[in-house]
């Protein structure tokens, strides 16, 4: 829980962070439009981290974020009384019991949960430079999330230099993303890994900045996703592989050859995605391709049981068989619930009311874009732009994955944030049409690696 040192030390750290942010912006953020968003985006992230702690402390009276902090604080304090044991706890192997540390691990139940303990390890390292203060640790998680999102924002600006405002809104200013993806939670870490991994995928493969370091960062971020929330990696890998092959296909100048080769590229991408997912899921049999269907059904059943028992915000997609055909029958409902629910009348508390308003905006904006562009233009723009295909594919598959396995609106609000920025950027880019003079202006910038997509 929050302590007096949170109140005393946090303003000092915030002042230092603000000064460093001003120095960084002056030195590295040269574009005037980018400068407009840098500090507001950082402030929103920090506010999100602080508000998350306050709400969990005073409204929920505890929860995941303070469970993580309990473990972090335990190991942090142990560094002063028994540094060797603290170091061993920091590097403990979660796959097998360690009887030498039983006196400590018996108090730390997350040692049996490798994904949570991954976050705790990082939190302990941050605690050593923040006097073990919850709010400051949370703010550092917000900084990690912000800096990763900022890198993604800059990379997407290279693809769409005339969409800076829309990209900034998509990445920094979606309320749920700013709230759930900023504090001492797994979501902040996975959102940072997703943003940074995809950023350097764009830089290496699409923007053609061929640096070995970028490949290392991509692999490292995939490892973080696999370690913390493996299902994000399982949705991301197929999407970026298909993105890559669609992009390579788009570079073929001959239309007839491009038409002939595209199915071949897609098949290769799907085959590679299959083997990549199989490899990634080896470490967790629950998410293997053979067990995923049963895992989704069991998870949704358990969450719905707990929600009903505790009076939570429960939803249902109806009964289905734990088979591929049974699961696919729920595809439209699962995607819909992730993107556009809860409805306002399904809200049971202030947090859900705010989430329902956000979902309602997504619903209205989706239909606005569909009607404004017409289904034909919608399809043309998507089929002609590799990024739009990636954003749509990742958003829809991820929405399906969390929608079919969650069955609780409170959890769903958190779980769905990795796809929200991509989905909103997809809508913004689809919605913006170019006239002849705008196309000419963009061509002069020579910054777009793929322009044909915008000629609709």
Buried (B, 14 or more C-beta within 10 A) or exposed (E): EBEEBBEEBBEEBBEEBBEEBEEBBEEEBEEEEBEBBBBEBBBBBBBBBBBBBEBBBEEBEEBBBBBBBBBBBBBBEBBEEBEEBBEBBBEBEBEEEBEEBEEBBEEBEBBEEBBBBBBBBBBBEBBEEBEBBBBBBBBBBBBBBBBBBBBBBBBBBBBBBBBBEBBBBBBBBBBBBBBBBBBBBBBBBBBBBBBBBBBBBBBBBBBEBEEEEBBEBBEBBBBBBBBBBBBBBBBBBBBBBBBBBBBBBBEBEEEEEBEEBBEEBBEBBEEBBBEBBEEBBEEBEBBBEEBBBEBBBBBBEEBBEBBEEEEBBBBEBEEBEBEEEEBEBBBEBBBBBBBBBBEEEBBBEEBBBBBBEBBBBBBEBBEEBBEEBEEEBBEBBBEBBBBBBBBBBBBBBBBBBBBBBBBBBBBBBBBBBBBBBBBBBBBBBBBBEBEEEEEEEBEEEEBBBBBEBBEB
